[in-house]
Amino acid sequence: MQQSFAEIIVFHRKRSGLSQQALAELAGVGKNLVYELEGGKQTVRLENLLKVLRVLNIELDFKSPLREAYMRERADAQG
């Protein structure tokens, strides 16, 4: 069963021993944003989401059928 994004954030926050307020302060966002993320809000600014994820040490991994080709082309372009 796939976890929702909200559940993952709540789990990491609680395991880190942080309140919603403490997480918000560490991430430099408002407490309402943390509350909304944990409530499943689907429309937030990516910049703010990434701030919260950084504090919780959560990395995003984008998947695409063309990812391998992209990574090869990027590596070729860099050197």
C-alpha positions as CSV (number, residue, x, y, z in Angstrom):
1,M,0.0,0.0,0.0
2,Q,1.4,3.4,-1.0
3,Q,1.7,6.0,1.7
4,S,0.4,9.4,1.1
5,F,2.8,12.3,1.1
6,A,1.1,13.7,4.2
7,E,1.6,10.4,6.1
8,I,5.3,10.4,5.2
9,I,5.8,14.0,6.5
10,V,3.9,13.3,9.7
11,F,6.0,10.1,10.3
12,H,9.3,11.9,9.8
13,R,8.3,14.9,11.8
14,K,7.2,12.8,14.8
15,R,10.3,10.5,14.6
16,S,12.4,13.6,14.6
17,G,10.7,14.8,17.8
18,L,9.5,18.0,16.2
19,S,6.2,19.8,16.7
20,Q,4.5,21.4,13.7
21,Q,5.7,24.7,15.0
22,A,9.3,23.6,15.5
23,L,9.4,22.1,11.9
24,A,7.9,25.3,10.5
25,E,10.5,27.4,12.3
26,L,13.4,25.2,11.2
27,A,12.2,25.3,7.6
28,G,11.4,29.0,7.6
29,V,7.8,28.5,6.7
30,G,4.5,29.2,8.5
31,K,3.0,26.7,10.8
32,N,-0.1,26.7,8.7
33,L,1.9,25.2,5.8
34,V,3.0,22.3,7.9
35,Y,-0.5,21.8,9.1
36,E,-1.8,21.9,5.6
37,L,0.8,19.5,4.2
38,E,0.0,17.0,7.0
39,G,-3.7,17.4,6.2
40,G,-3.1,16.4,2.6
41,K,-3.3,19.8,0.9
42,Q,-2.3,19.3,-2.7
43,T,-1.4,22.8,-3.8
44,V,1.7,24.3,-2.1
45,R,4.6,26.2,-3.5
46,L,7.4,23.7,-4.5
47,E,9.9,26.1,-2.9
48,N,8.2,25.8,0.5
49,L,7.7,22.0,0.2
50,L,11.4,21.6,-0.4
51,K,12.3,23.6,2.7
52,V,10.2,21.3,4.8
53,L,11.6,18.2,3.2
54,R,15.2,19.4,3.7
55,V,14.6,19.7,7.4
56,L,13.2,16.2,7.6
57,N,16.0,14.8,5.4
58,I,13.5,13.6,2.8
59,E,14.7,13.5,-0.8
60,L,12.5,13.6,-3.9
61,D,13.3,11.1,-6.7
62,F,11.7,11.8,-10.0
63,K,11.0,8.8,-12.2
64,S,10.6,8.9,-16.0
65,P,10.9,6.4,-18.8
66,L,13.4,8.8,-20.3
67,R,15.5,9.4,-17.1
68,E,18.4,7.1,-18.2
69,A,18.7,8.9,-21.5
70,Y,18.6,12.3,-19.8
71,M,21.3,11.3,-17.3
72,R,23.5,10.0,-20.2
73,E,23.1,13.2,-22.2
74,R,23.7,15.4,-19.2
75,A,26.9,13.5,-18.4
76,D,28.1,13.7,-22.0
77,A,27.4,17.5,-22.0
78,Q,29.4,18.0,-18.8
79,G,32.5,16.3,-19.9
